[in-house]
Amino acid sequence: MQFQLTDEFIEQVEVLIAKNDGDGLKALLHDLHFADVAEILHELDTDEATYIVKLLDSEITSEILIELDDDFRERILDQLTPSEIADELDEMDTDDAADIIAELDDHVQKQVISHIEDDEHAADIVDLLRYDEDTAGGLMAKELVRVKETWTVAGCVREMRRQAENVTRVHSIYVTDKQGKLKGRLSLKDLLTAPGKAHISDVYIPKVDYVTVHTEAEEVARMMQKYDLEAIPVVDDEGILVGRITIDDIVDFIKEEAEKDYQMAAGISEDVEADDSIWHLTRARLPWLILALIGGFVSVSVLGTFSGAMNDHRELFFFVPLIAAMAGNVGVQSSAIVLQGIANNSLKGSLWKRLIKEILLSLLNGFLLATILVVGGMLVLGLTFLFGITIAISLISVIITASLIGTFMPILLDKWGIDPAMATGPFITTSNDIFGILIYFTIAKIILGF
């Protein structure tokens, strides 16, 4: 049965902490999954959460710390000594340990590493810190099972038993040569059915998908999704097997990237949480709001150049919000589809074909929407036929322009090496507001004359 967190349960935990009843608290949390305990910690203040982390065994709390939000975990780590942090890292896989130690100040990092008892584990963590977090090297873990092609099957099984003690999950068995270069992978079925005296070179599968330490994390995610991989080996520039990336690491990366893109599309320039400080939230939101404000000034200036319409065609201004809203909505829709294609690496084909397709799509949508608007306007608002034609042509033109901007702006940004997520949200909305108003009044001036 799935654990359900209730206010009564949280109150019970807080009472036990207030009484300093460690035994009672251990008994209460004993049968819970570490993810459930992490959920409980998020409902407590920092001191209470730290009390639980110090109370439970590092074998459990190491898993709990990985599940916590970065900011909350950082506050807890601030209350632990370097030795206590080292105890937690000792129980983690190297990739998780490297992620956590990277959050610490440089001087604290050195102290923590010096307290890690397993020298090889400490060296592996330090090695992982060299890589950019958005590359395969930054995502990989050092723990894996590797065998040499020159070994016999019987010797391979003995060595695998020894190595597997330090590996949480054995997704694959990798085969290397004497120098450690990746040669292939080993099927567990072939290993079990092969004679004990046979050599690994006779039974391993030479075809294996792999990435280098410099491969971008997004490319790793695409490869694992395309080939349905649970894990993928990582090699260095010389082809030496140095680690592996498992599916859970990729899922975490995809989740983080999706959250980052969502916030950027909403006009938030930094990774923030709802409970961050007011200053941090302001710093993240203000740049795009300033851009929107500047865009608003430009829109007002554009309207000012058509002030003559105020005398003879004042009704034109009643439709400005509608035109601006349609431009923004169409632009966001178009950019969202393109962003999805870029993320999935499915955006292929000629740009000219995409241009023609977008124009035809915009014409169809624009014609249908303009028809609804004009008919409704004439029946409900009593618009004249000429004014209705003006609105219709303007709306179709605005929709085509907004669709093209929303489609090609993300593509251009991606080609220039800029995150295309910037092309959505306030950027698209503001730019299309300006172009929409300019196109609307220009067409109205040509048709109606003012």
Order of alpha helices (4+ residues) and beta strands (2+ residues): alpha-alpha-alpha-alpha-alpha-alpha-alpha-alpha-alpha-alpha-alpha-beta-alpha-beta-beta-alpha-beta-alpha-beta-beta-alpha-alpha-alpha-alpha-alpha-alpha-alpha
